[in-house]
């Protein structure tokens, strides 16, 4: 990690800074994140001016962030401001104050740039090819259309969770009258958005604090087994039910809702109404939640410097590699286990009938199979699964992450059991794990001494299945161990396997 | 980790090798462990000879272990044999075969050495000052008396789980007659052991595969919240109940007992009977299970080279440091957080009335508070707790490990909630965590930029409590953040705190 960059995002409601350590094109990791509820857009009147007290709060926060990034040895700070500053009639005065008093030169993003960086954060962290992104902020909402991973068009309205709350909500709990005004007011803002439509692209991704919070509340309500918002699928049906619950609560009751931060309790309902409106309008039954947005989008522009547009060519492959490197994996060993497992997979297609998707999962699991050694030798298969489930892996669905984690967990011993993860798997996934883990386990034992003594494996699909190892040097240890590990194979395929 | 050592333990039932990476006196970690159920002592007749097939199995295994350690770049192999070889009338023949066919020069341990190394493994991993260790192997059982951590006396009998099974068990499920013969046969072996007595030393520690397995079965039966055998307390009452259950099962039923390996299913009952007999005889109601024994004892002799006897002067302190180093902790930051937290602790004694034990836990938690960053920045407090719970920390009870893990978990945000760990805490421990975490959290935020700008803190115990930071340089960020973190303090102590 040769470089450190700090990215500050001065939003209408929340101000955040992330600090990333990175080596361009090679590896990165999040080192720090700070969040402050500045509410810069609060109290803006008909004159469109940021209020003095809001500006004071923002300047104080920027000073703190600047000091923080300074001591964290950040070489470059990228401070951006979004809709609150963009639309303020006293923008110049505010930007000058921040420069003078906090030594920070803000870059005020245009609405298009705000939409674009949000899009960049999404397509570099979620497997979105054709569809839309929605970014609901405090002061504005951006919608972008994505086609073949490209940024096709965008739409922005100066209505976000904070502005909608200030404009339409005057009662607590919200009165029916206010709620109707909120709904129709939101609808008015988006009346001219005529291209958000599930038929134009099947996938809808949502980002921003409001949407992440809605996902967290939904997860907690339903005992979701993963502690992971990025990639979570929020159903519209559940969102509408949640809106109905929130409508009947007053501020205090909302503050007690698990997953909802106190400083967002007054904004969550207006934010949810915006989201529900857009989903209904576009005909989307489900939304994939993105944990990365504007700030990460700006980061990727630096990380992928030279790429135009700055998109990962192979997001998943990169991300798996990045994770493996963080835990100092043994690259040669992992690569050989991967080759052997994939070779068996290919030669056994007539038995398992799986395709490229399973092959990909098996390969990634092989790359990551030993990362749990970083925690403790004992139970390192379990620790590896924990690390996968809690990692910042990009581009995978939760189901895929669960499958990779289970393959890591069962790569060396034990009978496959998905446990609580079953809730996010499909009915036949446990068998899928069993069949893939059986191959991974044999491959792992063929690499028992981690010295690539088994070069390749030839599979004869009979009953029993015969596997002949091509070796350089004495592979007695490996052959013996691989045969011991073949019990899972019998369970997975209903045939014995003889390895020699 | 400049050195690698492989330690092979050729037991009567199981043969194991561990590979340790280490820098003497500084740091170590387990890199690999292999286990093979050789059953060397199986089938020994009245002539006392190892059988040809048992020797073949042992030679093959030693050859494999030798090859394995070779490719793992082990610079030194220490292969030891215990009672099966020690008592074999054809010992010389066997040792010569292993040397010729596997290139391994076995060292045959005397009964005293076997007891001594087991003791060394125990006192370097469990806080045993005065008491006893029991090591139940396949072919023999060792009992040692420990006084002031020293090795006072020892006792050994050539009866272990495997030998007892061969000698007394001829029915499946075991008949009442066989069971009585087993019990009285075991009692006969230990008739002359007259100094194993709870009044001679209050703590009893048990090691070896049989005892670890009994602990695992007991944990699984009762839904124990930690996945950790080392340090587990097994109650005699529960052991006796388990024996009654095992008595009624046949081999197949035992093979299905969760926590019981198939290759040990026939030995577990005889092993349990030996343990129960010794506990009853010594008047012990509880046994602390040790996960380290003979092999680790031999390792510590190398790791602590120069110490006589090779004991950690400060086992817990070393172990915490070792863990922190594994995760590349920031030493200066951790040390400052520790100093600040302990300084507050000392100055607030009139409020919390805690003593040296709590002070120690707080200090260790401060050292480890950020290790979760190795997993993921997001939720690193939770990951840190996971790492502590799953680490190889030595010298702590499970309750202490849970307390340290909870302090790490709540060092930066959230309300204290012990969750499933409550099952191993005392009733007032959650408040203990709350009060200590409140200090740790303030200390952490006083080190917000990790640059030691806050040098020290003066506490005035009034209402509100006032804390005055002595700083070098501008500490506005830290003071501001520490005040934000003071909500937990109010909850813990019922008073506000003002930091300036």
Interface residues (C-beta under 8 A of the other chain):
Chain A: X29 X30 X31 X32 X33 X63 X64 X67 X68 X71 X72 X227 X326 X374 X375 X376 X377 X378 X379 X382 X383 X386 X387 X390 X391 X392 X448 X449 X450 X451 X453 X474 X476 X477 X480
Chain B: X29 X30 X31 X32 X33 X63 X64 X67 X68 X71 X72 X227 X326 X374 X375 X376 X377 X378 X379 X382 X383 X386 X387 X390 X391 X392 X448 X449 X450 X451 X453 X474 X476 X477 X480
